[in-house]
Amino acid sequence: MARLFHLPLDPFCRRVRLALGEYGAQADLIEERPWEQREGFLAMNRSGLLPVFVDDDKTVAAGIEAVSEYVDETRGGPDNSLLGKSPAERAETRRLIAWFDVKFHHEVSAPVLGEKIVRRHLPKEAGGGAPNMNRVRSGLAHIRAHMEYIGELAESRNWLGGDDITLADLAAAAHLSSLDYLGDVPWRESPAAKSWYQRIKSRPAFRPLLVDKIRGMPPPRTYTDLDF
């Protein structure tokens, strides 16, 4: 079976897991802590970054862009692509993916998850220790503008990218779900964004994410509640 090297709350890994679920495909999940710089992992991806997907035939796709495109081409195909059906749809999907994987990640996911999750696992000499709450507060301040934008998209379209669910929805949901595990998403401030998230959270592909657990850091009750 194919293998996905991942970290449970990493939003990029979560997007791949969601995509595999939407395609009805499976992969063995192998938890990898990239900060350990394991030699075997670096042999597959010299950047040391997740996710890494190893297919049945030993083909290795490394990094979110390569993995996402590879999974779409090998598990989806032209008639079942999560990128969209037309060039215009695919362009909009890729625009929104970049919004979440670059802008949202830089402003929100990286500071919040980096401080609250990653830093607690790092050795002291590598920057481990107590979270920098100034970075956390900055990230949580930025999330409000993004929630407003998601709400605007959700109110004007059936899904964020258009009529059908796409990788844009999965990218947004992956980032938000990681933050939701920490109880850091202000759902009350955007009912439209919340309604959209409830729809995607109810999909079968989302269920495996809801059983993820970080030792010593349980999620809030509403994390698994579909009617939160």
CYANA upper distance limits for C-alpha pairs under 8 A (distance plus 0.5 A):
  1 MET  CA     26 GLN  CA      8.19
  1 MET  CA     27 ALA  CA      6.58
  1 MET  CA     28 ASP  CA      7.18
  1 MET  CA     55 ASP  CA      7.78
  1 MET  CA     56 ASP  CA      6.01
  2 ALA  CA     26 GLN  CA      7.80
  2 ALA  CA     27 ALA  CA      5.26
  2 ALA  CA     28 ASP  CA      6.69
  2 ALA  CA     53 PHE  CA      7.83
  2 ALA  CA     54 VAL  CA      6.16
  2 ALA  CA     55 ASP  CA      4.87
  2 ALA  CA     56 ASP  CA      5.36
  3 ARG  CA     27 ALA  CA      5.48
  3 ARG  CA     28 ASP  CA      5.11
  3 ARG  CA     29 LEU  CA      6.51
  3 ARG  CA     30 ILE  CA      7.43
  3 ARG  CA     53 PHE  CA      6.31
  3 ARG  CA     54 VAL  CA      5.61
  3 ARG  CA     55 ASP  CA      6.93
  3 ARG  CA     56 ASP  CA      8.47
  4 LEU  CA     27 ALA  CA      6.63
  4 LEU  CA     28 ASP  CA      6.57
  4 LEU  CA     29 LEU  CA      5.57
  4 LEU  CA     30 ILE  CA      6.52
  4 LEU  CA     51 PRO  CA      7.50
  4 LEU  CA     52 VAL  CA      6.36
  4 LEU  CA     53 PHE  CA      5.10
  4 LEU  CA     54 VAL  CA      6.91
  5 PHE  CA     29 LEU  CA      6.65
  5 PHE  CA     30 ILE  CA      5.27
  5 PHE  CA     31 GLU  CA      6.31
  5 PHE  CA     32 GLU  CA      6.36
  5 PHE  CA     50 LEU  CA      7.46
  5 PHE  CA     51 PRO  CA      6.28
  5 PHE  CA     52 VAL  CA      5.65
  5 PHE  CA     53 PHE  CA      6.86
  6 HIS  CA     10 ASP  CA      7.89
  6 HIS  CA     13 CYS  CA      5.99
  6 HIS  CA     29 LEU  CA      7.27
  6 HIS  CA     30 ILE  CA      6.61
  6 HIS  CA     31 GLU  CA      5.58
  6 HIS  CA     32 GLU  CA      6.07
  6 HIS  CA     50 LEU  CA      6.62
  6 HIS  CA     51 PRO  CA      5.88
  6 HIS  CA     52 VAL  CA      7.63
  7 LEU  CA     13 CYS  CA      7.10
  7 LEU  CA     31 GLU  CA      5.87
  7 LEU  CA     32 GLU  CA      6.32
  7 LEU  CA     33 ARG  CA      7.22
  7 LEU  CA     50 LEU  CA      8.14
  8 PRO  CA     13 CYS  CA      7.86
  8 PRO  CA     14 ARG  CA      7.64
  8 PRO  CA     31 GLU  CA      7.79
  8 PRO  CA    209 LEU  CA      8.39
  8 PRO  CA    212 ASP  CA      6.87
  8 PRO  CA    213 LYS  CA      8.33
  9 LEU  CA     13 CYS  CA      8.29
  9 LEU  CA     14 ARG  CA      7.57
  9 LEU  CA    178 SER  CA      5.71
  9 LEU  CA    212 ASP  CA      8.47
 10 ASP  CA     14 ARG  CA      6.71
 10 ASP  CA    178 SER  CA      7.46
 11 PRO  CA     15 ARG  CA      6.71
 11 PRO  CA    171 ALA  CA      8.13
 11 PRO  CA    174 ALA  CA      5.34
 11 PRO  CA    175 HIS  CA      5.30
 11 PRO  CA    177 SER  CA      8.33
 11 PRO  CA    178 SER  CA      6.72
 12 PHE  CA     16 VAL  CA      7.18
 12 PHE  CA     50 LEU  CA      7.96
 12 PHE  CA     51 PRO  CA      7.25
 12 PHE  CA     64 ILE  CA      6.59
 12 PHE  CA    101 ASP  CA      8.26
 12 PHE  CA    171 ALA  CA      8.03
 12 PHE  CA    174 ALA  CA      7.51
 12 PHE  CA    175 HIS  CA      8.22
 13 CYS  CA     17 ARG  CA      6.85
 13 CYS  CA     50 LEU  CA      7.29
 13 CYS  CA     51 PRO  CA      5.79
 13 CYS  CA     64 ILE  CA      8.07
 14 ARG  CA     18 LEU  CA      6.63
 14 ARG  CA    174 ALA  CA      5.85
 14 ARG  CA    209 LEU  CA      8.00
 15 ARG  CA     19 ALA  CA      6.65
 15 ARG  CA    167 LEU  CA      8.37
 15 ARG  CA    170 LEU  CA      6.08
 15 ARG  CA    171 ALA  CA      6.05
 15 ARG  CA    173 ALA  CA      8.29
 15 ARG  CA    174 ALA  CA      5.76
 16 VAL  CA     20 LEU  CA      6.64
 16 VAL  CA     51 PRO  CA      8.49
 16 VAL  CA     64 ILE  CA      8.34
 16 VAL  CA     67 VAL  CA      7.93
 16 VAL  CA     68 SER  CA      6.88
 16 VAL  CA     71 VAL  CA      8.48
 17 ARG  CA     21 GLY  CA      6.74
 17 ARG  CA    205 ALA  CA      8.41
 18 LEU  CA     22 GLU  CA      6.69
 18 LEU  CA    170 LEU  CA      7.00
 18 LEU  CA    174 ALA  CA      8.41
 18 LEU  CA    205 ALA  CA      6.00
 18 LEU  CA    206 PHE  CA      6.74
 19 ALA  CA     23 TYR  CA      6.68
 19 ALA  CA     71 VAL  CA      8.32
 19 ALA  CA     72 ASP  CA      8.47
 19 ALA  CA     82 LEU  CA      8.33
 19 ALA  CA    167 LEU  CA      7.82
 19 ALA  CA    170 LEU  CA      7.67
 19 ALA  CA    205 ALA  CA      8.20
 20 LEU  CA     24 GLY  CA      6.61
 20 LEU  CA     25 ALA  CA      5.48
 20 LEU  CA     26 GLN  CA      6.86
 20 LEU  CA     27 ALA  CA      8.43
 20 LEU  CA     71 VAL  CA      7.87
 20 LEU  CA     75 ARG  CA      8.12
 20 LEU  CA    205 ALA  CA      8.26
 21 GLY  CA     25 ALA  CA      6.41
 21 GLY  CA     26 GLN  CA      7.70
 21 GLY  CA    204 PRO  CA      7.90
 21 GLY  CA    205 ALA  CA      4.82
 21 GLY  CA    206 PHE  CA      8.08
 22 GLU  CA    204 PRO  CA      8.47
 22 GLU  CA    205 ALA  CA      6.08
 23 TYR  CA     75 ARG  CA      6.66
 23 TYR  CA     76 GLY  CA      6.63
 23 TYR  CA     80 ASN  CA      8.38
 25 ALA  CA     75 ARG  CA      7.33
 33 ARG  CA     37 GLN  CA      8.21
 34 PRO  CA     38 ARG  CA      7.82
 34 PRO  CA     48 GLY  CA      6.45
 34 PRO  CA     49 LEU  CA      6.80
 34 PRO  CA     50 LEU  CA      7.63
 35 TRP  CA     48 GLY  CA      8.46
 35 TRP  CA    122 LEU  CA      7.67
 37 GLN  CA     41 PHE  CA      7.67
 37 GLN  CA     42 LEU  CA      7.09
 37 GLN  CA     48 GLY  CA      6.98
 38 ARG  CA     42 LEU  CA      6.72
 39 GLU  CA     43 ALA  CA      6.75
 40 GLY  CA     44 MET  CA      7.39
 41 PHE  CA     45 ASN  CA      6.88
 41 PHE  CA     46 ARG  CA      8.45
 41 PHE  CA     48 GLY  CA      7.59
 42 LEU  CA     46 ARG  CA      5.17
 42 LEU  CA     47 SER  CA      7.56
 42 LEU  CA     48 GLY  CA      6.01
 44 MET  CA     52 VAL  CA      8.18
 44 MET  CA     60 VAL  CA      7.56
 44 MET  CA     62 ALA  CA      7.95
 45 ASN  CA     49 LEU  CA      7.50
 45 ASN  CA     52 VAL  CA      7.83
 45 ASN  CA     62 ALA  CA      6.44
 45 ASN  CA     63 GLY  CA      8.49
 49 LEU  CA     62 ALA  CA      8.41
 49 LEU  CA     63 GLY  CA      7.01
 50 LEU  CA     62 ALA  CA      7.74
 50 LEU  CA     63 GLY  CA      6.37
 50 LEU  CA     64 ILE  CA      7.72
 51 PRO  CA     62 ALA  CA      6.79
 51 PRO  CA     63 GLY  CA      5.92
 51 PRO  CA     64 ILE  CA      6.50
 51 PRO  CA     67 VAL  CA      7.81
 52 VAL  CA     60 VAL  CA      7.57
 52 VAL  CA     61 ALA  CA      6.34
 52 VAL  CA     62 ALA  CA      4.94
 52 VAL  CA     63 GLY  CA      6.62
 52 VAL  CA     64 ILE  CA      8.43
 52 VAL  CA     67 VAL  CA      7.39
 53 PHE  CA     60 VAL  CA      6.28
 53 PHE  CA     61 ALA  CA      5.65
 53 PHE  CA     62 ALA  CA      6.85
 53 PHE  CA     67 VAL  CA      6.76
 54 VAL  CA     58 LYS  CA      6.18
 54 VAL  CA     59 THR  CA      6.12
 54 VAL  CA     60 VAL  CA      5.08
 54 VAL  CA     61 ALA  CA      6.96
 55 ASP  CA     59 THR  CA      5.69
 55 ASP  CA     60 VAL  CA      7.02
 61 ALA  CA     66 ALA  CA      6.18
 61 ALA  CA     67 VAL  CA      5.59
 61 ALA  CA     70 TYR  CA      7.44
 62 ALA  CA     66 ALA  CA      6.41
 62 ALA  CA     67 VAL  CA      6.40
 63 GLY  CA     67 VAL  CA      6.46
 64 ILE  CA     68 SER  CA      6.25
 65 GLU  CA     69 GLU  CA      6.71
 66 ALA  CA     70 TYR  CA      6.45
 67 VAL  CA     71 VAL  CA      6.48
 68 SER  CA     72 ASP  CA      6.68
 69 GLU  CA     73 GLU  CA      6.65
 70 TYR  CA     74 THR  CA      6.54
 71 VAL  CA     75 ARG  CA      5.93
 71 VAL  CA     76 GLY  CA      7.56
 72 ASP  CA     76 GLY  CA      5.24
 72 ASP  CA     77 GLY  CA      6.80
 72 ASP  CA     81 SER  CA      6.62
 72 ASP  CA     82 LEU  CA      7.42
 72 ASP  CA     83 LEU  CA      8.33
 73 GLU  CA     77 GLY  CA      5.47
 73 GLU  CA     78 PRO  CA      8.27
 73 GLU  CA     81 SER  CA      8.22
 76 GLY  CA     80 ASN  CA      5.30
 76 GLY  CA     81 SER  CA      5.48
 76 GLY  CA     82 LEU  CA      7.84
 77 GLY  CA     81 SER  CA      6.01
 78 PRO  CA     85 LYS  CA      8.10
 79 ASP  CA     85 LYS  CA      8.28
 81 SER  CA     85 LYS  CA      7.61
 82 LEU  CA    165 ILE  CA      7.54
 82 LEU  CA    166 THR  CA      4.98
 82 LEU  CA    167 LEU  CA      5.91
 83 LEU  CA     89 GLU  CA      7.83
 83 LEU  CA     90 ARG  CA      5.63
 83 LEU  CA     93 THR  CA      6.50
 83 LEU  CA     94 ARG  CA      7.97
 83 LEU  CA    166 THR  CA      6.15
 83 LEU  CA    167 LEU  CA      6.42
 83 LEU  CA    168 ALA  CA      8.50
 84 GLY  CA     89 GLU  CA      5.52
 84 GLY  CA     90 ARG  CA      5.32
 84 GLY  CA     93 THR  CA      7.50
 84 GLY  CA    164 ASP  CA      8.37
 84 GLY  CA    166 THR  CA      7.03
 85 LYS  CA     89 GLU  CA      6.76
 85 LYS  CA     90 ARG  CA      7.38
 86 SER  CA     90 ARG  CA      6.70
 87 PRO  CA     91 ALA  CA      6.56
 88 ALA  CA     92 GLU  CA      6.80
 89 GLU  CA     93 THR  CA      6.62
 89 GLU  CA    161 GLY  CA      7.89
 89 GLU  CA    162 GLY  CA      7.98
 90 ARG  CA     94 ARG  CA      6.59
 91 ALA  CA     95 ARG  CA      6.64
 92 GLU  CA     96 LEU  CA      6.79
 92 GLU  CA    161 GLY  CA      6.81
 93 THR  CA     97 ILE  CA      6.65
 93 THR  CA    161 GLY  CA      6.15
 93 THR  CA    166 THR  CA      7.27
 93 THR  CA    167 LEU  CA      7.14
 93 THR  CA    168 ALA  CA      5.80
 94 ARG  CA     98 ALA  CA      6.65
 94 ARG  CA    168 ALA  CA      7.65
 95 ARG  CA     99 TRP  CA      6.82
 96 LEU  CA    100 PHE  CA      6.91
 96 LEU  CA    161 GLY  CA      7.83
 96 LEU  CA    168 ALA  CA      6.01
 97 ILE  CA    101 ASP  CA      6.40
 97 ILE  CA    167 LEU  CA      7.48
 97 ILE  CA    168 ALA  CA      5.49
 97 ILE  CA    171 ALA  CA      6.45
 97 ILE  CA    172 ALA  CA      8.13
 98 ALA  CA    102 VAL  CA      5.89
 98 ALA  CA    103 LYS  CA      7.73
 99 TRP  CA    103 LYS  CA      5.65
 99 TRP  CA    104 PHE  CA      6.76
100 PHE  CA    104 PHE  CA      5.04
100 PHE  CA    105 HIS  CA      6.60
100 PHE  CA    171 ALA  CA      6.91
100 PHE  CA    172 ALA  CA      6.46
100 PHE  CA    175 HIS  CA      8.00
101 ASP  CA    105 HIS  CA      5.82
101 ASP  CA    106 HIS  CA      8.46
101 ASP  CA    171 ALA  CA      7.60
102 VAL  CA    106 HIS  CA      6.37
103 LYS  CA    107 GLU  CA      6.56
104 PHE  CA    108 VAL  CA      6.00
104 PHE  CA    109 SER  CA      7.05
104 PHE  CA    143 ILE  CA      8.31
104 PHE  CA    146 HIS  CA      7.78
105 HIS  CA    109 SER  CA      5.00
105 HIS  CA    110 ALA  CA      5.90
105 HIS  CA    175 HIS  CA      8.10
106 HIS  CA    110 ALA  CA      6.11
106 HIS  CA    111 PRO  CA      7.87
107 GLU  CA    111 PRO  CA      7.55
107 GLU  CA    138 SER  CA      8.37
107 GLU  CA    139 GLY  CA      6.14
107 GLU  CA    142 HIS  CA      6.76
107 GLU  CA    143 ILE  CA      8.24
108 VAL  CA    112 VAL  CA      6.61
108 VAL  CA    138 SER  CA      8.28
108 VAL  CA    139 GLY  CA      4.70
108 VAL  CA    140 LEU  CA      6.96
108 VAL  CA    142 HIS  CA      6.80
108 VAL  CA    143 ILE  CA      6.57
109 SER  CA    113 LEU  CA      6.09
109 SER  CA    114 GLY  CA      8.03
109 SER  CA    139 GLY  CA      7.69
109 SER  CA    175 HIS  CA      7.15
109 SER  CA    179 LEU  CA      7.75
110 ALA  CA    114 GLY  CA      5.77
111 PRO  CA    115 GLU  CA      6.40
111 PRO  CA    135 ARG  CA      6.08
111 PRO  CA    136 VAL  CA      6.27
111 PRO  CA    138 SER  CA      8.37
111 PRO  CA    139 GLY  CA      6.38
112 VAL  CA    116 LYS  CA      6.46
112 VAL  CA    135 ARG  CA      7.49
112 VAL  CA    136 VAL  CA      5.30
112 VAL  CA    139 GLY  CA      6.42
112 VAL  CA    140 LEU  CA      7.89
112 VAL  CA    179 LEU  CA      8.27
113 LEU  CA    117 ILE  CA      5.73
113 LEU  CA    118 VAL  CA      7.11
113 LEU  CA    178 SER  CA      8.38
113 LEU  CA    179 LEU  CA      7.81
114 GLY  CA    118 VAL  CA      5.33
114 GLY  CA    119 ARG  CA      6.54
115 GLU  CA    119 ARG  CA      5.73
115 GLU  CA    120 ARG  CA      8.02
115 GLU  CA    130 ALA  CA      8.39
115 GLU  CA    131 PRO  CA      5.21
115 GLU  CA    132 ASN  CA      6.64
115 GLU  CA    133 MET  CA      8.17
115 GLU  CA    135 ARG  CA      7.97
115 GLU  CA    136 VAL  CA      7.26
116 LYS  CA    120 ARG  CA      7.31
116 LYS  CA    131 PRO  CA      6.36
116 LYS  CA    136 VAL  CA      8.36
117 ILE  CA    121 HIS  CA      7.59
118 VAL  CA    122 LEU  CA      7.03
119 ARG  CA    127 GLY  CA      7.30
119 ARG  CA    128 GLY  CA      5.19
119 ARG  CA    129 GLY  CA      6.53
119 ARG  CA    130 ALA  CA      7.73
119 ARG  CA    131 PRO  CA      7.06
120 ARG  CA    128 GLY  CA      6.25
120 ARG  CA    129 GLY  CA      6.12
120 ARG  CA    130 ALA  CA      7.26
120 ARG  CA    131 PRO  CA      7.94
121 HIS  CA    128 GLY  CA      7.04
122 LEU  CA    126 ALA  CA      6.56
122 LEU  CA    127 GLY  CA      6.90
122 LEU  CA    128 GLY  CA      4.76
122 LEU  CA    129 GLY  CA      7.83
123 PRO  CA    127 GLY  CA      7.13
123 PRO  CA    128 GLY  CA      5.48
123 PRO  CA    129 GLY  CA      8.18
124 LYS  CA    128 GLY  CA      4.87
124 LYS  CA    129 GLY  CA      6.63
131 PRO  CA    136 VAL  CA      8.42
132 ASN  CA    136 VAL  CA      7.15
133 MET  CA    137 ARG  CA      6.47
134 ASN  CA    138 SER  CA      6.66
135 ARG  CA    139 GLY  CA      6.73
136 VAL  CA    140 LEU  CA      6.75
137 ARG  CA    141 ALA  CA      6.57
138 SER  CA    142 HIS  CA      6.88
139 GLY  CA    143 ILE  CA      6.91
140 LEU  CA    144 ARG  CA      7.85
140 LEU  CA    184 ASP  CA      7.74
142 HIS  CA    146 HIS  CA      7.56
143 ILE  CA    147 MET  CA      6.67
143 ILE  CA    185 VAL  CA      8.20
144 ARG  CA    148 GLU  CA      6.81
144 ARG  CA    186 PRO  CA      7.94
144 ARG  CA    189 GLU  CA      8.24
145 ALA  CA    149 TYR  CA      6.86
146 HIS  CA    150 ILE  CA      6.67
147 MET  CA    151 GLY  CA      6.60
147 MET  CA    189 GLU  CA      8.24
147 MET  CA    190 SER  CA      6.81
147 MET  CA    193 ALA  CA      6.95
148 GLU  CA    152 GLU  CA      6.77
148 GLU  CA    190 SER  CA      6.79
148 GLU  CA    193 ALA  CA      8.10
149 TYR  CA    153 LEU  CA      6.83
150 ILE  CA    154 ALA  CA      6.57
150 ILE  CA    160 LEU  CA      7.80
150 ILE  CA    192 ALA  CA      8.36
150 ILE  CA    193 ALA  CA      6.10
151 GLY  CA    155 GLU  CA      6.59
151 GLY  CA    190 SER  CA      6.57
151 GLY  CA    191 PRO  CA      7.83
151 GLY  CA    192 ALA  CA      5.23
151 GLY  CA    193 ALA  CA      4.81
151 GLY  CA    194 LYS  CA      8.44
152 GLU  CA    156 SER  CA      6.87
152 GLU  CA    192 ALA  CA      8.07
153 LEU  CA    157 ARG  CA      6.48
153 LEU  CA    159 TRP  CA      8.13
153 LEU  CA    160 LEU  CA      5.86
153 LEU  CA    161 GLY  CA      8.29
154 ALA  CA    158 ASN  CA      7.11
154 ALA  CA    159 TRP  CA      6.61
154 ALA  CA    160 LEU  CA      6.11
154 ALA  CA    192 ALA  CA      6.61
154 ALA  CA    193 ALA  CA      6.88
154 ALA  CA    196 TRP  CA      6.81
155 GLU  CA    192 ALA  CA      6.80
157 ARG  CA    161 GLY  CA      7.81
157 ARG  CA    162 GLY  CA      5.95
157 ARG  CA    163 ASP  CA      7.00
158 ASN  CA    162 GLY  CA      6.49
158 ASN  CA    163 ASP  CA      5.51
158 ASN  CA    164 ASP  CA      7.41
159 TRP  CA    163 ASP  CA      6.31
159 TRP  CA    164 ASP  CA      6.43
159 TRP  CA    165 ILE  CA      6.12
159 TRP  CA    166 THR  CA      8.36
159 TRP  CA    169 ASP  CA      7.55
159 TRP  CA    196 TRP  CA      8.12
160 LEU  CA    165 ILE  CA      8.00
160 LEU  CA    166 THR  CA      8.48
160 LEU  CA    168 ALA  CA      7.18
160 LEU  CA    169 ASP  CA      6.39
161 GLY  CA    165 ILE  CA      7.74
161 GLY  CA    166 THR  CA      7.13
161 GLY  CA    168 ALA  CA      6.70
161 GLY  CA    169 ASP  CA      7.71
165 ILE  CA    169 ASP  CA      6.79
166 THR  CA    170 LEU  CA      7.24
167 LEU  CA    171 ALA  CA      6.42
168 ALA  CA    172 ALA  CA      6.78
169 ASP  CA    173 ALA  CA      6.49
169 ASP  CA    200 ILE  CA      8.49
170 LEU  CA    174 ALA  CA      6.36
171 ALA  CA    175 HIS  CA      6.97
172 ALA  CA    176 LEU  CA      6.70
173 ALA  CA    177 SER  CA      6.23
173 ALA  CA    197 TYR  CA      7.41
173 ALA  CA    200 ILE  CA      8.03
174 ALA  CA    178 SER  CA      6.92
175 HIS  CA    179 LEU  CA      7.09
176 LEU  CA    180 ASP  CA      6.38
176 LEU  CA    185 VAL  CA      7.56
177 SER  CA    181 TYR  CA      6.72
178 SER  CA    182 LEU  CA      7.66
179 LEU  CA    183 GLY  CA      6.97
179 LEU  CA    184 ASP  CA      5.92
179 LEU  CA    185 VAL  CA      6.76
180 ASP  CA    184 ASP  CA      6.03
180 ASP  CA    185 VAL  CA      6.00
180 ASP  CA    223 TYR  CA      6.85
181 TYR  CA    219 PRO  CA      5.47
181 TYR  CA    220 PRO  CA      7.30
181 TYR  CA    223 TYR  CA      6.40
182 LEU  CA    219 PRO  CA      6.53
182 LEU  CA    220 PRO  CA      7.69
183 GLY  CA    219 PRO  CA      7.69
183 GLY  CA    220 PRO  CA      6.72
183 GLY  CA    223 TYR  CA      8.16
186 PRO  CA    190 SER  CA      8.22
187 TRP  CA    191 PRO  CA      7.28
187 TRP  CA    193 ALA  CA      7.86
187 TRP  CA    194 LYS  CA      6.13
188 ARG  CA    194 LYS  CA      8.14
190 SER  CA    194 LYS  CA      6.76
191 PRO  CA    195 SER  CA      6.57
192 ALA  CA    196 TRP  CA      6.77
193 ALA  CA    197 TYR  CA      6.66
194 LYS  CA    198 GLN  CA      6.63
195 SER  CA    199 ARG  CA      6.97
196 TRP  CA    200 ILE  CA      7.08
197 TYR  CA    201 LYS  CA      6.32
198 GLN  CA    202 SER  CA      6.64
198 GLN  CA    226 LEU  CA      6.70
198 GLN  CA    227 ASP  CA      7.61
199 ARG  CA    203 ARG  CA      7.43
200 ILE  CA    206 PHE  CA      7.72
201 LYS  CA    206 PHE  CA      6.14
201 LYS  CA    207 ARG  CA      8.08
201 LYS  CA    226 LEU  CA      7.22
202 SER  CA    206 PHE  CA      7.35
202 SER  CA    207 ARG  CA      8.16
202 SER  CA    226 LEU  CA      6.88
203 ARG  CA    207 ARG  CA      7.70
206 PHE  CA    210 LEU  CA      7.49
207 ARG  CA    211 VAL  CA      7.69
208 PRO  CA    212 ASP  CA      7.64
210 LEU  CA    223 TYR  CA      7.63
210 LEU  CA    224 THR  CA      6.13
211 VAL  CA    224 THR  CA      8.44
213 LYS  CA    217 MET  CA      8.03
213 LYS  CA    218 PRO  CA      6.92
213 LYS  CA    219 PRO  CA      7.99
214 ILE  CA    218 PRO  CA      6.85
219 PRO  CA    223 TYR  CA      6.71
221 ARG  CA    225 ASP  CA      7.32
222 THR  CA    226 LEU  CA      8.27
222 THR  CA    228 PHE  CA      5.81
223 TYR  CA    228 PHE  CA      8.24
